[in-house]
C-alpha cells in the first residue's frame, strides 16, 4: 500500500481533528454551509489532499443518511469514487509524463460540467496541486468559478499559494492547513501498525507532515542515511572521535544533500523541544546531545548552512564535512566539560 493510500485510511472526522480550520470546514459541510469553491493551502504532506478527497467522497456517498458517518467507503458511489469511475467526480490533472495541468484538462472538465449530472445530484471537482495549472488553465477555471453552477463544488489544494492567480484565490474560500502535532502523528502511525519506537521517531522527524512520515517509513534508504548521520556527525565528541566519524562519511559525496537535510532535521527538532521546554526526542537519538544548550544548537545550524553554501560552490565533500565536524566538536566540548 502506498503512503497516499495509507493516509487515505483516515476518516474525514480524523482528518479534521486537531485542525481548527479543517474542523470549521467540516462543520460547515455538515450544516449545509459549504462554499462552492474551497482552496486548501499548506505544506506538502499536512493532509490537504486526503481531506479534499474524503470530503469529495462524502459529498457523493449514498451509503448512509448520517452526514457525520460519511464517506462510508462501502456503497456503490464510494467504490466508484475510489476507483475514479464516478461520473460526477472530476479530477483535472497532468497527463502522464507531464508536470503541469494544461488547458485541455480544464476544457474537458468544463465540457463534462456542461452536461446534466449523470446521478442527478452533486458534482465535485478535485484539483490537487492546483499550482501546477498553467496560466491558461487557471484563466479557464476562473470563468467556471465565476459562473458558479448550482450543486457543483470545487476542492483545490496547493503548496504554493503565490503560484495561483489572485483572481482564483479571491473566488475560493482559502483554508490554511497547519502541520500536525507530533503526538497526533504518532497516534496515527500506531493505528497503522507501525512499531512504537519507529512511530515516535517519525513523529519527531517528519516536521508535522503525516504524508512525509509515511513516505519516510517506507523508504529504507532514509533510515540507512540516518544511521550514517549518527555514525558520522552525531558521533563526534572531540578531536579524537573525528577520524572514525570522517570514515563513516567518507564515501557519501553523492548522498551529501540528504545527510545535511537529516542532520538539520535533528538539530531543528532539538531546538523546537528547547523552545517548548521539553526534551521529547526518540529513544535512538544520541543521549550526548540531550544536554546541548540552545546557543550551541544554533551555531551548529549556522555551520550546516555554511556547509550547504560550500557544497553549492563545489567545495569537496571531504573538506566541508570535516569542517562541519570540527565545529560540532568545538560545540560539544562546551556542554560536556
N, C-alpha and C positions, 0 to 999 in steps of 0.2 A: 504493500500500500504506500502510495506517495505521501509526502508531507502535506500536500494540499488536501488529499483525501482524508488524512487523519484529522487535520484541522476542521474539515467539514463535518466530522463526527460530533462536534459541539451542537447543542441545541441553540435555537435562537435566543432563548432566555439566558443560557450560559454565556453566549457570546456578548450579550448586552450587559451582563452583570459586571459590576466593578467599573463601569464607564458611565458617568453621568450623562454624557451627550448621547450615547447609544441607548441608554435606558429611556431618556426623554423621547428619542425617535421611536423606540418600540412601543411606548405608551401612547404616542400619537397614532401609531398604526392600530393599536388595539381600540382606541377611541374613535377611529374613523377620521382622524385629522391629518393623515399623511399627505404632505405636499406631493405634487406630481413629478417633481424633479429634485433628487437628493444627490449631493456630491459628498462622498466620504473622503476625508483628507487625512493623511498621516504617513508615518514612516512605513517602509516595506515590512510586512510580517506582523503588524499590530492587529490584524483581524478584519480589515476593511472588506476584503474580497469575500471572506467567509460570511460576514454579516450580510453583505449585499446579496449573496447567493441564497442564504437562508430566508431572508426577508422576501425575495422574489418568489421562492418556492412556497413560502407560507401564503402569499397572496393568491397563488393558484391552487393550493391544496384543497381537495374536496373530501378528505377522509374524516373530518370532524367538524362539528359546529363550534367547538371551543377554540376561539382565536388564540388563547394562551398556549394551547397544545399544538399549534401549527408551527412548522410543517410536520405531518405525521410520518412521512417517509415511506409509507406503505401503499397509499392509494394509487390509482391509475395515474392521476395528474402528477403526483410526486415522482413516480417511477419514470414517467416521460420527461419530466423536468430534469432529473438527474442524468438521463441518457441523451439530453439535448434534442429530444424529438417532440417536445410540447410545441404545438403550433403557435401558441400565444406568448412564448418566451423567446426573445430575440437577443443574440449575443454578438453584436458587431465586433470584429477582432481582426488582427493582422492575418493575411494569408500565410500559408506555410512558407518558411524561409524569409519572410519579410518582417521588418521591425516596426513598421508604422501601420496605423489604421487609415486606410485610404478612402477617398470619397465614394468609391464604388460600393464599399461595405455599407456606408450610410445611405446610399441611394437604394440598395436592396432593402434596408430596414424601412425606409420611407414607403417604398412600394408595398411592402407587407402590411404596414400600418394603414395604408390607403384602402385596404380591403376590410371587410367586416371580420370581427373576431370569430375565429372558427369554433370556439367553445361558447361564444355568447356572453363572455364575462370580461374580466380584466385582461389587459395585456401589459407585459413587463419587458422593458429593455434594460439589459445589464451591460454596461460598458466598463470593463476592467482596464486599469491603467489608461484612463482617458487621455492622459497627457501624450499618449502615442498617436493620437489623431493628428493628421496633417492639418494645417490651417484651412485648407479647402474642406476637409471633412468636418472640422469644427463649425465652419460657417454653414455647412449643410445641416448639421444638427441644430444649430441655433434657430433656424426657421421652423423646424419641427417643434422645438421647445416653445417658441412664441405662439404657435397655433394652439397648443395645449388641448389636444383631443381628450374628451372625457374617457375615464376608465383606462387611460394609458399612463403608465408610470415609468420614469427613467431613474435608474440607480447607477450612478457613476462612482468610480473610485480613482484616486490619483495619489502618487507620492509627492509630486512636484506641482504645487498649486499654481505657481507662476507660469507654467508651461501651457496653461489653459487660457483662452481668451477671456478678458474681463467680462465680456457680454455673456459668455457661457456661465461663468461663476455667478453673475448677477441674476440669472434665471433659475438658479438652483438654491435649495436650502443647503448651506455648507455646514457640514458636521465634522469637527476635528476630533480624531480618534487618538487618544493618548496611549503611550506604551503601558503594558500590563505591569502590575506589581509582581515582584519575584515570587511571593507566596502563592499568588493566583496561578502563575505559570507552573510552579512546582506541583500544585494540586492537579492541574490539567494533565501534566505529564504522568503523574502517578496513576491517574484514571485510565491512561492508555497502556498501563502495564510496564512503564519504564522503571527500572530499579531505583530505589530511593536515593542512593548516593549519586547516580547519574542525573536523576531529576533535579536534585539540589544543585549540582554543578551547572547544569544547563540553565536553571532559573537565574543564576548569577551571571553567566557569561553571555546570555542572549540579548541583553540590553532591552528588556521589556517586550520582546517580539516572540510570540508563540510560534509563528511560522519559521523564524530563524532557529529557534530551539529544536524544532522537529527536523529541519534540514541538517543541523549540526549532529543530532543524534544518529542520523542515517549515514553521515559522512565519516568513514573510517579514517581517511587521511587527515581530517581535522584533529582527531584525538592523537594521531601519531605526531602531528605538528605541535600539539600542546605538550606532549612528552618531551619533545626536543627543546621547547622553551624552558621547561622545568629543569632539564639536564644541562641546559646552556645558561641563559641569562639569569634564571631564578636560583641557580645553584651557587652563584658567586657569593662568597663570604669574606673574601680578602684576596690579596695578590697571590697567595699560594693556591687558591682554587681556580685561578684564571686558565692555566694550561688545560685542565680537564674540561672546563666549560667551552673553551675555544675548540677543543677536539670534537665536542658534541655538535658544534655549529659549522664545522669545517667545510662540509660538502653541501651546504644548504643555500648556495647562491641563488638557485632558481626558485627557492621557496622563501626567499628573504622577505618579500612583502607580507606574506601570510604570517611569518614568525613575528614580525614587528606589529602586525594587527593584533595577534593574540597577546603579546606582551602588553600592548597598550590597553587591551581589554581587561587584563588582570589588574593593572595599576589603576585604571579608571574605576573598576569595581571596588577596590580598596578605598579609593578617595571618596566614593559615594557612601561607603559604610562609615567612614570618618565623619562625613557631613551629618549623617543620621545618628552619630554617637554609638554606632554598632560595630561589630566585627563579624558580621554574618556571612561567612565565606564557606565554600565547600570544604569537606574534610581533607581533600587531596591537595589543597593549596599549601605550599611550604610554610611551616609554622614560624620560621625565622622572620618572615615578612609581617606577621601579625602585629608586631610592635612598631612597625615603621611609622614615624611621625608624618603628618601631612606635608610639611615643608620638604622633606626628603622625597616623598612620592611625587610632588610637583616638579622637583628638579629632575627626577627620572623621566617624567613625561616630557619635559623640555629636551632631554637627551634623546628620547625616541624621535621627537620632531626633527632634531638635528640629523639623526641617522637617516631619516626619510629624505631630507634635503640632500644629504650626501649621496644617497643612492640615486636620486634623480639627476645628480650631477656626475654620475658614472664613477663615483669613488668605489673602489673594490670592496666586496663583501667582507673579506677578512679584516681590512682596516677599519671599516665602520662598525662592525660587530665588536671588535676588540676595544675600540674607543668607547662604545656604549657600555661594555662590561667593566671597563675601568671606572667610568662614572658611577655605575651601580656599586662597585667595590668600595669606592670612597664614601658613598652614602650609607651603605650597610654598616660600615665601621662606626657611624655616628650614633646608631641605636643599639649596637651590640658591644658596647665598651664594657 
